[in-house]
């Protein structure tokens, strides 16, 4: 029986604000690549400025799969991503092109590469209860509770990472099992064929912090507040929904509700983005066989392109 040979899949990973999209666009112009977004916020229509989504002209020239595929009122799970990404990868291969998966959502990358675990679906009522408790005692206190039920997960989750703390406590409440135990029971296959993993990350963390602050202020100039105001007018969209957990969106929502001043909103938005980048970098250090590039190196594009060309030959 003849063995089937797959084209490689390329992961281009990195924390927020390092320029992954710009590098992906240039790679797609130079090589036969199909770009597939791995971003839990870019999937939502109407969330453009705050996600750094490529504009319509760019998307027409270099299409990105899995962008603008959901309304922000609906959720989008790792299971749905894995299925959609697998379909996009197969489509690229049928066309004789190499799938290039680009983004910073580590859970999506892991779900696709390792397969999905037997995790339960989300429970909106339970999540609301956990969030209400967090409003009273704070997420660090709930993180300490997680230490008792799932110390392995707690060690990986930052005490202020609301979304992941909430999910881990939700899994425990529904199943009586830790998140780590549930992940160990894989219920769907992982990625097939050869994999090339590239990571863009800053050599100097302080420079990334400055870039994050500059980028956030630029987003505000580009209409980020107005974008969130339009989203707030949608009758089915609420602050607690998954789409509004994206960094910047909840902070601006609170500002528009009168909870914070504009100055406080900016400070909180920048701080939340820095915390996200820190979590992403922690996650990326666990990536097997990844090749790292200094995202702030002026020659980063040529270095990534040269490495990728060599790896594909």
N, C-alpha and C positions, 0 to 999 in steps of 0.2 A: 504494500500500500504506500502510495507516494506521500511523503511528509509535507504538510502545508507550512509554508514560510510566510510569516507576517512581516509587514513593514514595521519598523520600530515606532513606538509612541514616544513623544518628547514632552516632558514636564518642564515648564518654565515657572519657577516658584519664587517667592520673595515676600517680605513684609510690605505693608502699604507705603506708598509714596516713593518707591525706589525707581519707578519708571519701567515697570514690566511691560505695559501696553506699548510704549514707544519702541522697545527692543523687539517685541513680538511683531509689530508692523514691519520693521525693517527686515527681520528674518523671513517673513512671509513674502516680501518682495524679492528676496534673493534666492529662496529655495522653494521647492514644491510642497508647501505646507498649508494645511487647513487649520485655522485658528478656532479653538474651542474654549470658551470662557469658563473659568472655575472661580466664580465669584457669587456669593450668596445674596448680594444686593443688586448686581447688574441684571439678574434675571427679571427684575420688576420693571414694568413700564412706568414712565413718569418719574423715575428716580435716576436722573441723568447727571446733574451737576455734582451732587454729593457723593456719587460713586466713582467719579472720574471716567464715566462711560465715554467711549469714542463717539464723536458726533456722526450724524447721518451720512455726511459725505465720506468720512473715513470708512464707515461700515459698508458703504456701497462699493468702495474700492477694495477693501479687505474684509469680507464678511466674517463675522464672529458667531459661531453657533452658541446657543444657550444665553443669548442676550435678548431682553424684552420678550420673554416667553410667559410671564405671569403678571396678573394684576396684583398690586400691593396688598389688597385685602385677603388674598389667598396665601397659604403657606407653601413652602417648597422644601422638601426633606432631602437628606443625603441619599435615601433610597431612590427618589425621583431623579436626582442628579445622576446617580450611577447608571440608571437605565437610559436616561437621555444622552449622557456622555458616551455610553457604549454604542448607542445607535449612531451618534455623530462620528465616532471613531471608525465604525464599520463602513459608513458612507464614504469617508475619506479614503479608506483603503481600497474600496471598490473602484474609486476613481484613480488609483495609483498614486495617491498623495499621502503625505506623512501627517498624522494628527499632532498638532502642537497645542497642548493644554496649558493655559496661562491664567494665573490668578494667585490669590492669597488665602483661600479658604481651605485650611489644612484638613478639616474633617471630610470635605468632598474628595480631595486627593486620596486620602487614606481609604475611604469607602470604595473608590474605584480600583485602587491598587490591590488592596487586601481582601476585598469582598465585604459584604454587609453582615452585621451581626444580628442576632435575634432580639433586637431592641423593640419595645412596644411603641405604638403610635402615641403621639402627644395627646394630652388630656387638658383641654382649655380650662376647665373648672379648677383642676388641681394646680395648673400653672398660675392661675389668678390667685389662689390661696397662698402659694409660695411667695408670689410677688408682694401680696399684701403683708405677709409676715416680714419680708425683707424691708418694706417701707417702715416697719415698726422697729426692728432690731438691727437692720443693716445686713448686707451681703457677707461681710467678714464673719458675722456670727453664724450665718447659715453654712459658711465654709467650714467653720469649726465643727458643726454638726456632721458635715460630710466626712470629716476626718474619722468620726466614729463608725460610720457605715461603709465607707469606701476609701480607706487611706491611700490606696494606690492612685485613684482618680484625683483625690484632693491634692496629692503631691504634684500633679501635672496642671492643676487648675489654679489660677491666681485668685486670691481672696476677693477681688473686686470683679471677677469675670462672671457677671450676673447670668448670662445666657447658659453657660456650661454648668454652673452650680445648680441652676434651676433644673436643667435637664437631668443631671445626675441624681438629684433628690427625687425628681419625678419618677425615674426608672426604679429607684428603690421603693417608693411608695406603691407603685403599681405591681411590681414583680416580687418584692422582697429580696431582690438580688442586687449586687453592686453593678455599676456600669462596667467595671473591669471584667467581671464574670460574664456579663451578657456579651461583651465584645469578643470574648474567647470562643463563643459558640457561633461560628460563621455559618450563615444560612444561604449565601449566594457566592458564586465564584468571583475571583478578582480579575485583574487585567491580564490578558494573554499576550504573548509575544514579547520581544525585547523592549526594554525601557531605558531611555536616556533622561537623567534627571539633572537639571541645571538650576542653580539657586543664585539669585541676585540679592546681595545684602551689603550693607555699608561696612567698610573696614573701621570707620570711626563713628561710634553711635551718636555723638553730639551733632554731627553733620546731618544725620537722619532727623534728629529732633528739630533742627532748624528748617529742614526741608518740609517737615510735617506742618510746622507753624506757617511757613510761607504759603504752602498749598492750601491750607484751611482758609487763610485770609483771601487768597485768590478765588476760592470757591464762593466766598461771601460776596466778592465783587461781581462774580459771574451769575449771581442770582440764587444762591443756595437757600436763603431765608424765604424768598418768594416761592421757590419750589416746594418747600415744606408747607407753606401757607396754602398752596393749591392742593396738596395732599390732604391737609386737614379738612378741606371742604368736601372731600369724598364721603358720602354718608355712611359707608360701611367700614371705613378705616378708623382704627383706634390706636392710641399710643402704645398699648401693650402688645400689639401684633408683631410677628417676627420681622416684617419689613422695616418697622420703625426701631428695631434694635440696632440697625446699622449705625456705625459711629457718626456723630454729627446730627443725625436726624432727631433722635430723642432729645438731645441738648437744645436744638432749635425749637422743637415742639414745646418744651418747657418754657422757653423764652417767650414764645408766642402766646402761651397760656398765662403769662405774667408771673411765673414762678421765679424767674431769674432776670437780671438785667442783661443788656447786650454784652457788656464787658464780662460778666460771669459766664454767659453762654459761650463766648469765645474761649475763655480759660478752660471751661469744662470740655468743650469740643476738642481742643488741642490736647488736653490731658488724656481724654478717652482714646484719641487716635494714637498717642504715644504708648498707652497701655496695650492697645491692640497690636502695635508693632512689636512690643516686647514679647507678647504671647506668641506671635507668629514666629519670631526668631527662636524662641524656646522649642517650638514644634519642629522647626526646620532642622535644628541640630540633631534630631532623631531620624532624619531622612537617610535611608541606606544608599550608599554608593553615589551620593550627590556630588557634583562638581560645583564649587563655589566661585563666584566672581564678585569683585568689588563693584557694587552698583554705581558708585560715585567716581569711578575711574573714567576719565574722558575717553579712553579707548575701549570701554567695556563692550560696545557693540561689535567692534572688529574682533575682539578676543572671543566673544561668544560665538560669532559666526564662524571663525576659524576652527574652534573646537567642534562645533556641530558638523561642519563639513567633513572634518577628519573622522568623526564618529560614524558618519553615514556612509563612508566609503568602505 
